[in-house]
Amino acid sequence: MIRLLLAVLLGTPLLAQAMTLRDDAANTDEGRVSICYNYGCKQQEDVRYPASTLDRLGRRLAAARSAAEERALIAEALGRLYRVAATQTPVGADRSGNFLDAGADGRMDCIDHSTSTTRLLQLLEARGGLRFHRVVETARRTSVIFQHFSAVIEELSLAERLERLPPGEALAGCNCTEDGLVIEGPDGADVARPGERYAVDSWFVDNGEPAVVLPLAEWLNGGGPNVQ
């Protein structure tokens, strides 16, 4: 605080330096996320995520050069975050679907997963880890008998992506030319699709495995691994 006050009094360069130090200090804070389990968020426990773990995941996510790459890295990061949760809560017993872990303490249904995964994604987003996507509300799909929920992310526009980058990192973090033209991947797979939504569904996998990420429209139509 004293350094910040001096910066205000003595000029802009020192102010900028002080603000940088403040931001760096903020990133040393651990994260806390309430994880749901035992179906329907019947039980919740706060999980502490060390700053070192979150920083490593942040650096890993920063390596993404397209929205598609970031989605793959998000899936891996969630697996890691759930493994950490398993060291502090019973969720290590969770298996894909609802039947393989029936009756186990720590089992998670789609409500547990969609709620917890959304919170984990919000933690990553709040720390600047998501540069190509935003976290949005959970989605629900229904069939004749069953309903299923999932966390959801939405791809950002180019302008929104650039706003999330630190100064001077626009070209490194955005797959674009100096005039903002988005560069497609060699097979066209990495074309930007602003507004496109994707289900991020950790219910499909065992605890600690990468989440399944697929277009929301496909998920709503029943897409995803065949687990029950």
C-alpha positions in Angstrom: 0.0 0.0 0.0 2.8 2.4 0.9 4.5 1.6 -2.4 1.3 2.3 -4.3 0.8 5.6 -2.6 4.3 6.7 -3.4 3.7 5.7 -7.0 0.7 7.9 -7.2 2.7 10.8 -5.8 5.9 10.3 -7.8 4.6 9.5 -11.2 3.2 7.0 -13.7 6.2 4.6 -14.3 6.4 3.8 -10.6 2.6 3.5 -10.5 2.7 1.0 -13.3 5.4 -1.0 -11.5 3.4 -0.9 -8.3 0.3 -2.1 -10.0 2.2 -5.0 -11.6 3.5 -6.0 -8.2 0.0 -5.9 -6.8 -1.3 -8.1 -9.6 1.6 -10.6 -9.2 0.9 -10.8 -5.5 -2.8 -11.5 -6.3 -1.7 -14.5 -8.3 0.1 -16.0 -5.3 -3.3 -16.6 -3.6 -4.6 -20.1 -3.4 -8.0 -20.8 -4.9 -11.0 -22.3 -3.1 -13.8 -24.1 -4.8 -16.8 -25.9 -3.3 -17.0 -29.4 -4.8 -20.4 -31.2 -4.9 -20.8 -35.0 -4.4 -23.1 -37.8 -3.4 -25.7 -36.7 -6.0 -27.7 -33.6 -6.3 -25.0 -31.5 -4.5 -26.2 -33.3 -1.3 -22.8 -32.7 0.2 -20.2 -30.0 -0.6 -16.7 -29.4 0.6 -14.3 -26.5 0.0 -11.1 -27.7 -1.9 -8.0 -25.6 -1.6 -5.9 -25.2 -4.8 -2.3 -24.1 -4.1 -1.2 -21.0 -6.1 1.7 -23.2 -7.5 -0.8 -25.6 -9.0 -3.0 -22.9 -10.5 0.0 -21.1 -11.9 1.2 -24.2 -13.6 -2.2 -24.7 -15.1 -2.3 -21.1 -16.2 1.0 -21.4 -18.0 -0.2 -24.5 -19.7 -3.4 -22.9 -20.8 -1.4 -19.9 -22.1 0.3 -22.1 -24.6 -3.0 -22.4 -26.6 -2.8 -20.6 -30.0 -6.4 -21.3 -31.0 -9.8 -21.9 -29.4 -9.6 -25.6 -30.3 -6.2 -25.9 -28.5 -7.6 -24.1 -25.5 -10.6 -26.5 -25.3 -8.2 -29.5 -25.2 -6.1 -27.9 -22.5 -9.2 -27.0 -20.5 -10.2 -30.7 -20.5 -6.8 -31.7 -19.2 -6.8 -28.9 -16.6 -10.1 -30.1 -15.2 -8.8 -33.6 -14.8 -5.9 -32.2 -12.8 -8.2 -30.1 -10.6 -10.4 -33.0 -9.9 -7.4 -35.1 -8.9 -6.5 -32.4 -6.4 -10.1 -32.5 -5.1 -9.7 -36.2 -4.6 -6.9 -35.6 -2.1 -9.2 -33.5 0.1 -12.6 -35.0 -0.4 -14.1 -38.5 -1.2 -14.6 -37.7 -4.9 -11.7 -40.0 -5.9 -14.3 -42.8 -5.8 -16.2 -41.2 -8.6 -16.5 -43.2 -11.8 -18.0 -42.3 -15.2 -21.7 -42.3 -15.3 -23.9 -43.2 -12.3 -23.7 -47.0 -12.1 -20.0 -47.9 -11.8 -19.8 -46.1 -8.4 -23.3 -46.8 -7.1 -23.4 -46.3 -3.4 -19.8 -45.1 -3.0 -19.1 -42.1 -0.8 -17.8 -39.4 -3.2 -19.9 -40.5 -6.2 -21.0 -37.6 -8.5 -24.0 -37.4 -10.7 -24.4 -34.9 -13.5 -25.7 -32.2 -11.1 -22.6 -32.5 -9.0 -20.4 -32.5 -12.1 -22.0 -29.6 -13.9 -22.0 -27.4 -10.8 -18.5 -28.3 -9.7 -17.0 -28.1 -13.2 -18.6 -24.7 -13.8 -17.0 -23.4 -10.5 -13.6 -24.8 -11.5 -13.9 -23.2 -14.9 -14.8 -19.9 -13.2 -11.7 -20.2 -11.0 -9.5 -20.6 -14.1 -11.3 -17.7 -15.9 -10.9 -15.4 -12.9 -7.2 -16.0 -12.9 -6.9 -15.1 -16.6 -6.5 -18.8 -17.7 -9.2 -18.6 -20.4 -8.4 -16.4 -23.3 -10.5 -17.9 -26.0 -13.7 -18.7 -24.1 -16.0 -17.5 -21.4 -17.9 -19.6 -18.8 -21.7 -19.5 -19.3 -24.7 -21.1 -17.6 -25.1 -24.9 -17.4 -27.1 -26.7 -20.1 -29.7 -29.4 -19.7 -30.7 -32.0 -22.2 -33.8 -34.2 -21.8 -35.0 -37.5 -23.1 -38.3 -39.4 -22.5 -37.2 -40.4 -19.0 -33.8 -38.9 -18.2 -32.3 -35.4 -18.0 -28.6 -34.5 -18.0 -26.6 -31.4 -17.2 -23.3 -30.1 -18.3 -21.0 -27.1 -17.8 -20.7 -24.9 -20.9 -18.2 -22.5 -22.4 -18.6 -20.0 -25.2 -16.0 -19.0 -27.8 -15.1 -15.3 -27.6 -14.9 -12.9 -30.5 -11.5 -11.6 -31.6 -12.0 -8.3 -29.9 -13.0 -10.0 -26.7 -10.0 -12.3 -26.9 -7.6 -9.4 -27.3 -9.1 -7.7 -24.3 -8.1 -10.6 -22.1 -4.4 -10.6 -23.2 -1.7 -8.7 -21.3 -0.3 -5.7 -23.2 2.1 -6.8 -25.9 0.9 -10.3 -26.1 -1.8 -10.0 -28.7 0.0 -11.6 -31.6 1.5 -14.4 -29.4 -1.9 -15.2 -27.8 -4.2 -14.7 -30.8 -3.8 -16.7 -34.0 -4.0 -13.6 -36.1 -2.1 -11.1 -38.2 -1.2 -7.6 -37.1 -4.4 -6.2 -38.6 -6.5 -8.7 -36.7 -7.2 -11.2 -39.5 -7.7 -14.6 -38.0 -5.5 -17.3 -39.5 -7.2 -20.6 -40.1 -5.5 -23.9 -39.4 -4.1 -25.8 -42.3 -7.1 -28.0 -42.5 -9.6 -25.3 -41.6 -10.2 -26.9 -38.2 -9.1 -23.9 -36.2 -11.4 -21.3 -37.8 -12.7 -18.9 -35.1 -16.4 -19.4 -34.3 -17.4 -16.6 -32.0 -20.5 -17.4 -30.0 -20.2 -21.1 -30.5 -20.9 -23.0 -27.3 -19.3 -26.2 -26.1 -20.4 -28.7 -23.4 -17.6 -29.4 -20.9 -18.8 -32.7 -19.4 -16.7 -34.4 -16.6 -19.5 -36.8 -15.8 -18.5 -38.9 -18.7 -15.1 -39.9 -17.2 -13.5 -41.3 -14.1 -12.1 -38.9 -11.5 -9.0 -37.1 -12.7 -9.4 -37.9 -16.4 -9.7 -35.1 -18.9 -13.3 -33.9 -19.3 -15.2 -34.4 -22.6 -15.6 -31.2 -24.6 -17.8 -31.2 -27.6 -20.1 -28.7 -29.5 -23.1 -28.0 -27.4 -25.5 -28.7 -30.3 -24.0 -32.2 -30.6 -24.2 -32.8 -26.8 -27.8 -31.6 -26.8 -28.5 -34.2 -29.5 -27.2 -37.0 -27.3 -23.5 -36.8 -28.2 -20.7 -38.0 -25.9 -19.4 -41.4 -24.7 -22.0 -44.1 -24.1 -22.0 -44.3 -20.3 -24.9 -44.6 -17.9 
